[in-house]
Amino acid sequence: MSEKSVETVDRRGIFADADVIVIKVGSRILRRPEGGLDRQQITDLSDGLAHLIGLGKKVVLVSSGAVASGVGRLGLSARPKDLATLQAVAAVGQAQLIQTYEEALIKHGLYAAQVLLTASDLDDRVRYLNVRNTLFALHQLGAVPIINENDTVAVEELQTTFGDNDRLAAMVAGIFTKPLLIILSDVSGLYDRDPADPAAEVLHTINRVDNQVLELVRDRKTGVSKGGMASKLAAARFVNSSGSSAIIAWGKEPNVLARIAAGELIGTLFQARPHLMEAKKRWLGFAAQCAGQLVVDAGAANAVATQNRSLLAIGVHEVKGEFEKGDTISILGPEGAEIARGQTNYSSDDLLRIRGCRSSGIEEILGTCPYETVVHRDNLAISPDLTN
């Protein structure tokens, strides 16, 4: 599963191989204990971004902190609970947040580019590609994209969120071909037991985020940050399954980004899996939101998950939810575990009629057979738990 005290992985080589460094920083790192933004911390972080750019890397920063910033700037005693006030506080805080980054980056001749996103921006394939093109253009212009969840207009996103921007950071990393995701947290990495235990040690390397690793999660719930180690592991697992690596490290470690670039043994490295997932499949597997579910039989589950085959109507046992042709759906095995996600060729209404039917019989039932497959293999992304 992991290594504690002996590091055999070439961290410097992993950094050198990445084409884009996506850094996510959480609210706890940017917030002063008494409330409000920690300007020195943002200055230090911006210095680190400039250092990476000086090494020839493109960088993207996914920054939390809008609500925490607004709470401090407005002199509030706690995070608001009602949605309208929460959105208003985020609007005030976001303005201060991006201004602070701009002031810190301009000293290096760099410009902060604010990019606000919601889940729907990455759910829709066309809008997803538009986001990608914008980020590419910003890099060509020499600007630093600073991404945050658009709390000022989000409703479900503000209440449920991407996961304190951890999921958002993984989605953004998935846009690029060879990213390295660095999550700067308030802990030094993933521990081998409850971090409160004096004997707890940071695991330096994780080769696979499996159930054994997930059992190590010990979340601490506070009123500021909503992420926790569980969402960070989910983000790491996604980028790993896409063929890239991730690092979780303490965000207040002095010169943390420069030291990671130099290959120092800082935090927990989650190693990339030995294959590179296609761009569209990265989107399907993590960015796209599922409109419904299909439960398939054991034969279909095996064909899809291990034989790289398309899903046929004959293997569909149950249809859950309402969806249209082209929507992303979750494919569940007979025991209810997700095995894949993909874009369906048929609506839920049509699938209720043709489930369990051979492809040759679809025309007789529907009057036409536009597709022999329910989900073509080119439009399928296998669950990270099942990839080798």
C-alpha positions as CSV (number, residue, x, y, z in Angstrom):
1,M,0.0,0.0,0.0
2,S,2.6,2.5,1.0
3,E,6.1,3.4,2.3
4,K,6.7,5.3,5.6
5,S,10.4,6.0,6.0
6,V,12.0,4.9,2.7
7,E,11.2,6.8,-0.4
8,T,12.2,5.0,-3.7
9,V,10.1,7.2,-6.0
10,D,11.8,9.9,-8.1
11,R,9.7,12.8,-7.0
12,R,11.8,15.3,-8.9
13,G,11.3,13.3,-12.1
14,I,7.5,13.3,-11.5
15,F,7.5,17.1,-11.2
16,A,9.7,17.5,-14.2
17,D,7.5,15.3,-16.3
18,A,4.3,17.3,-15.6
19,D,3.2,19.9,-18.1
20,V,0.9,21.8,-15.8
21,I,1.0,22.1,-12.0
22,V,-2.4,22.4,-10.4
23,I,-2.2,23.7,-6.8
24,K,-5.2,23.6,-4.5
25,V,-5.1,25.6,-1.3
26,G,-7.7,25.3,1.4
27,S,-9.5,27.8,3.6
28,R,-7.6,26.8,6.8
29,I,-4.3,27.7,5.2
30,L,-5.4,31.1,4.0
31,R,-7.3,32.2,7.1
32,R,-5.9,33.9,10.2
33,P,-6.8,32.3,13.5
34,E,-8.7,35.4,14.5
35,G,-10.5,35.5,11.1
36,G,-9.9,37.2,7.8
37,L,-7.2,36.5,5.1
38,D,-3.6,35.7,6.0
39,R,-1.9,38.1,3.6
40,Q,1.5,36.8,4.4
41,Q,0.4,33.3,3.6
42,I,-0.9,34.4,0.2
43,T,2.3,36.3,-0.4
44,D,4.3,33.1,0.3
45,L,2.1,31.0,-1.9
46,S,2.4,33.6,-4.7
47,D,6.2,33.5,-4.4
48,G,6.0,29.7,-4.8
49,L,3.8,30.0,-7.9
50,A,6.3,32.4,-9.4
51,H,9.1,30.0,-8.6
52,L,7.3,27.2,-10.5
53,I,6.7,29.5,-13.5
54,G,10.4,30.4,-13.4
55,L,11.2,26.7,-13.8
56,G,9.2,26.7,-17.0
57,K,6.0,25.2,-15.6
58,K,2.4,26.3,-16.3
59,V,0.5,26.7,-13.1
60,V,-3.2,26.8,-12.1
61,L,-4.3,27.7,-8.6
62,V,-7.6,26.5,-7.2
63,S,-8.1,28.6,-4.2
64,S,-10.7,28.4,-1.4
65,G,-11.2,31.3,0.9
66,A,-13.9,33.5,-0.5
67,V,-16.4,32.9,2.4
68,A,-13.7,33.0,5.0
69,S,-12.4,36.2,3.6
70,G,-15.8,37.8,3.6
71,V,-16.5,36.7,7.1
72,G,-13.3,38.5,8.3
73,R,-13.7,41.6,6.1
74,L,-17.3,42.1,7.3
75,G,-16.4,41.5,10.9
76,L,-18.8,38.6,11.3
77,S,-18.4,36.2,14.2
78,A,-19.2,33.1,12.3
79,R,-20.0,31.7,8.8
80,P,-23.6,32.6,7.9
81,K,-26.1,29.7,7.7
82,D,-28.7,31.2,5.4
83,L,-28.0,30.9,1.7
84,A,-28.6,34.5,0.6
85,T,-26.2,35.9,3.3
86,L,-23.6,33.2,2.5
87,Q,-23.6,34.2,-1.1
88,A,-23.3,37.9,-0.3
89,V,-20.4,37.2,2.1
90,A,-18.7,35.1,-0.7
91,A,-19.1,38.0,-3.1
92,V,-17.4,40.4,-0.7
93,G,-14.7,37.9,0.1
94,Q,-13.9,36.9,-3.5
95,A,-13.1,40.5,-4.4
96,Q,-10.6,40.8,-1.5
97,L,-9.2,37.4,-2.3
98,I,-8.4,38.0,-5.9
99,Q,-7.1,41.5,-5.1
100,T,-4.7,40.1,-2.6
101,Y,-3.4,37.5,-5.1
102,E,-3.0,40.3,-7.7
103,E,-0.9,42.4,-5.3
104,A,1.3,39.5,-4.4
105,L,1.8,38.3,-8.0
106,I,2.4,41.7,-9.6
107,K,5.7,41.9,-7.7
108,H,6.9,39.0,-9.9
109,G,5.5,40.6,-13.1
110,L,2.6,38.2,-13.1
111,Y,-1.1,38.8,-13.3
112,A,-4.0,37.1,-11.5
113,A,-6.8,35.9,-13.7
114,Q,-10.0,35.2,-11.8
115,V,-12.0,32.1,-13.0
116,L,-15.2,31.3,-11.2
117,L,-16.9,28.0,-11.9
118,T,-19.9,25.9,-10.9
119,A,-20.4,22.2,-11.3
120,S,-22.6,22.7,-14.3
121,D,-19.7,24.5,-16.1
122,L,-17.8,21.2,-16.1
123,D,-20.8,18.9,-16.4
124,D,-21.6,20.1,-19.9
125,R,-19.1,18.8,-22.5
126,V,-19.1,22.0,-24.6
127,R,-18.8,24.3,-21.6
128,Y,-16.0,22.0,-20.2
129,L,-14.1,22.5,-23.5
130,N,-14.6,26.2,-23.3
131,V,-13.1,26.3,-19.8
132,R,-10.1,24.3,-21.1
133,N,-9.6,26.7,-24.0
134,T,-9.8,29.7,-21.6
135,L,-7.1,28.2,-19.4
136,F,-4.9,27.5,-22.3
137,A,-5.3,31.1,-23.5
138,L,-4.5,32.5,-20.1
139,H,-1.3,30.4,-20.0
140,Q,-0.3,31.7,-23.5
141,L,-0.8,35.3,-22.2
142,G,1.4,34.6,-19.2
143,A,-1.4,35.0,-16.6
144,V,-2.0,32.8,-13.5
145,P,-5.5,31.3,-13.5
146,I,-7.0,31.5,-10.0
147,I,-10.0,29.3,-9.9
148,N,-12.7,29.2,-7.2
149,E,-16.2,27.7,-7.0
150,N,-18.7,30.4,-7.9
151,D,-20.3,30.7,-4.5
152,T,-22.0,34.0,-5.4
153,V,-24.4,32.4,-7.8
154,A,-24.3,28.7,-6.9
155,V,-27.1,27.2,-4.8
156,E,-26.6,23.5,-4.7
157,E,-22.9,24.0,-5.1
158,L,-22.6,26.3,-2.1
159,Q,-24.5,23.9,0.1
160,T,-23.0,20.6,-1.1
161,T,-19.9,22.0,-2.9
162,F,-17.3,20.3,-5.0
163,G,-15.7,19.2,-1.7
164,D,-13.9,22.3,-0.4
165,N,-12.6,22.6,-4.0
166,D,-10.7,19.3,-3.8
167,R,-13.1,17.8,-6.4
168,L,-12.9,21.0,-8.5
169,A,-9.1,20.8,-8.4
170,A,-9.2,17.2,-9.7
171,M,-11.6,18.2,-12.4
172,V,-9.3,21.0,-13.5
173,A,-6.3,18.8,-13.4
174,G,-8.2,16.4,-15.7
175,I,-8.4,19.1,-18.4
176,F,-4.7,18.8,-19.0
177,T,-2.7,15.8,-20.5
178,K,0.1,15.5,-17.9
179,P,-0.8,17.4,-14.7
180,L,0.6,17.2,-11.2
181,L,-2.0,17.9,-8.6
182,I,-0.6,19.5,-5.3
183,I,-3.2,19.8,-2.5
184,L,-2.0,22.1,0.2
185,S,-3.8,21.2,3.4
186,D,-3.7,21.8,7.1
187,V,-2.2,18.4,7.7
188,S,1.2,17.1,6.6
189,G,-0.2,14.3,4.5
190,L,-2.0,11.0,5.0
191,Y,-1.2,9.4,8.3
192,D,-1.0,5.7,9.1
193,R,-3.5,6.1,11.9
194,D,-5.5,8.9,13.6
195,P,-3.2,12.0,13.5
196,A,-4.1,12.6,17.2
197,D,-2.2,9.5,18.1
198,P,1.4,10.5,19.1
199,A,2.7,7.5,17.3
200,A,1.1,8.5,14.0
201,E,3.4,8.8,11.0
202,V,2.9,10.3,7.5
203,L,2.8,7.8,4.7
204,H,5.3,9.1,2.2
205,T,4.0,7.1,-0.8
206,I,0.6,5.6,-1.7
207,N,0.7,3.3,-4.7
208,R,-3.1,2.8,-4.9
209,V,-6.0,4.4,-3.2
210,D,-7.9,1.3,-2.2
211,N,-10.2,0.4,0.7
212,Q,-7.3,-0.1,3.0
213,V,-6.2,3.5,2.4
214,L,-9.7,4.9,2.6
215,E,-10.1,3.4,6.1
216,L,-7.3,5.7,7.3
217,V,-9.4,8.8,6.8
218,R,-10.0,10.8,9.9
219,D,-12.0,13.9,9.1
220,R,-12.1,16.9,11.4
221,K,-15.2,19.0,11.0
222,T,-15.0,22.7,11.6
223,G,-17.0,25.7,10.5
224,V,-14.7,27.0,7.9
225,S,-13.4,24.3,5.5
226,K,-15.7,21.6,4.2
227,G,-13.2,19.3,2.6
228,G,-11.5,16.8,4.8
229,M,-9.2,14.0,3.9
230,A,-11.9,11.9,2.3
231,S,-12.4,14.4,-0.5
232,K,-8.7,14.8,-0.9
233,L,-8.3,11.0,-1.4
234,A,-11.1,11.0,-3.9
235,A,-9.3,13.8,-5.9
236,A,-6.0,11.9,-5.7
237,R,-7.6,8.7,-6.8
238,F,-9.1,10.4,-9.9
239,V,-5.9,11.9,-11.1
240,N,-4.1,8.7,-10.4
241,S,-6.5,6.7,-12.5
242,S,-6.1,9.3,-15.3
243,G,-2.4,8.6,-15.4
244,S,-1.1,11.5,-13.2
245,S,0.3,11.9,-9.7
246,A,-0.9,13.9,-6.7
247,I,0.7,15.2,-3.5
248,I,-1.0,16.2,-0.3
249,A,1.2,18.4,1.9
250,W,1.1,20.9,4.7
251,G,0.3,24.3,3.2
252,K,2.3,26.3,5.7
253,E,5.5,24.3,5.2
254,P,8.2,27.0,4.4
255,N,8.9,27.2,0.6
256,V,6.6,24.1,0.2
257,L,6.2,24.5,-3.6
258,A,9.9,25.0,-4.3
259,R,10.8,22.1,-2.1
260,I,8.3,19.8,-3.9
261,A,9.7,20.9,-7.2
262,A,13.2,20.0,-5.9
263,G,11.9,16.5,-5.1
264,E,12.1,16.8,-1.3
265,L,10.2,14.2,0.8
266,I,7.3,16.4,1.8
267,G,3.7,15.2,2.3
268,T,2.2,12.1,0.8
269,L,2.7,11.2,-2.9
270,F,-0.1,9.4,-4.6
271,Q,1.5,7.7,-7.6
272,A,0.0,7.7,-11.1
273,R,-1.5,4.5,-12.4
274,P,0.5,3.1,-15.4
275,H,-1.9,4.3,-18.1
276,L,-3.1,7.6,-19.5
277,M,-6.9,8.0,-19.7
278,E,-8.2,9.8,-22.8
279,A,-9.4,13.4,-22.3
280,K,-13.0,12.6,-22.9
281,K,-12.9,9.7,-20.6
282,R,-11.4,11.8,-17.9
283,W,-14.4,14.2,-18.3
284,L,-16.8,11.3,-18.2
285,G,-15.2,9.7,-15.2
286,F,-15.1,12.7,-12.9
287,A,-16.4,16.0,-14.3
288,A,-19.7,14.9,-15.8
289,Q,-22.6,14.6,-13.4
290,C,-24.7,11.4,-13.8
291,A,-28.4,11.8,-14.7
292,G,-29.4,8.2,-13.9
293,Q,-28.2,4.7,-13.4
294,L,-28.3,1.3,-15.2
295,V,-27.9,-1.9,-13.2
296,V,-26.4,-4.6,-15.4
297,D,-26.0,-8.4,-15.0
298,A,-22.8,-10.1,-14.2
299,G,-21.9,-10.9,-17.8
300,A,-22.4,-7.3,-18.9
301,A,-20.4,-6.1,-15.9
302,N,-17.5,-8.3,-16.8
303,A,-17.6,-7.3,-20.5
304,V,-17.6,-3.6,-19.7
305,A,-15.1,-3.6,-16.8
306,T,-12.5,-6.1,-17.9
307,Q,-12.9,-6.7,-21.6
308,N,-13.3,-3.1,-22.8
309,R,-16.6,-3.9,-24.5
310,S,-19.7,-1.8,-25.1
311,L,-22.8,-2.1,-23.0
312,L,-25.7,-3.9,-24.9
313,A,-29.4,-3.7,-24.0
314,I,-29.4,-7.5,-23.3
315,G,-27.2,-6.9,-20.3
316,V,-29.3,-4.1,-18.7
317,H,-31.3,-5.4,-15.8
318,E,-32.7,-2.2,-14.2
319,V,-33.1,1.5,-15.2
320,K,-33.1,4.2,-12.5
321,G,-33.9,7.8,-13.0
322,E,-35.0,9.8,-15.9
323,F,-32.5,10.8,-18.6
324,E,-32.2,11.5,-22.3
325,K,-30.0,10.3,-25.1
326,G,-26.5,11.7,-24.7
327,D,-26.7,12.1,-20.9
328,T,-24.0,10.7,-18.7
329,I,-25.2,7.7,-16.7
330,S,-23.7,5.5,-14.0
331,I,-23.4,1.8,-14.7
332,L,-23.7,-0.5,-11.7
333,G,-22.8,-4.1,-11.3
334,P,-25.3,-6.7,-10.0
335,E,-24.2,-5.9,-6.4
336,G,-24.8,-2.2,-6.8
337,A,-21.2,-1.0,-7.0
338,E,-20.4,1.5,-9.8
339,I,-18.2,-0.1,-12.5
340,A,-18.3,2.7,-15.1
341,R,-19.8,5.9,-16.4
342,G,-20.8,6.7,-19.9
343,Q,-22.9,8.6,-22.4
344,T,-26.1,6.7,-23.2
345,N,-27.4,6.2,-26.8
346,Y,-31.0,5.8,-25.5
347,S,-33.3,7.7,-23.1
348,S,-34.5,6.1,-19.9
349,D,-38.0,5.6,-21.5
350,D,-36.6,3.7,-24.4
351,L,-34.3,1.6,-22.2
352,L,-37.2,0.5,-20.0
353,R,-38.7,-1.0,-23.2
354,I,-35.6,-2.6,-24.6
355,R,-33.7,-3.8,-21.4
356,G,-32.8,-7.4,-21.6
357,C,-33.4,-7.4,-25.4
358,R,-30.9,-8.5,-28.0
359,S,-29.7,-5.8,-30.4
360,S,-31.5,-7.5,-33.3
361,G,-34.8,-7.1,-31.5
362,I,-34.6,-3.3,-30.8
363,E,-36.2,-2.3,-34.1
364,E,-39.2,-4.5,-33.5
365,I,-39.8,-2.9,-30.1
366,L,-39.0,0.8,-30.9
367,G,-39.7,0.8,-34.6
368,T,-36.1,1.8,-35.3
369,C,-32.6,0.7,-34.2
370,P,-30.4,3.8,-34.3
371,Y,-27.7,2.1,-32.2
372,E,-26.8,-1.5,-31.5
373,T,-25.1,-0.4,-28.2
374,V,-26.6,1.3,-25.2
375,V,-23.2,2.8,-24.3
376,H,-20.4,2.5,-26.8
377,R,-17.0,1.6,-25.4
378,D,-15.5,4.8,-26.7
379,N,-17.9,6.7,-24.5
380,L,-17.2,4.7,-21.3
381,A,-14.9,5.5,-18.4
382,I,-14.2,2.5,-16.1
383,S,-14.3,3.2,-12.3
384,P,-10.9,4.0,-10.8
385,D,-11.4,1.1,-8.4
386,L,-11.4,-1.4,-11.2
387,T,-8.5,0.0,-13.3
388,N,-5.1,-1.7,-13.0
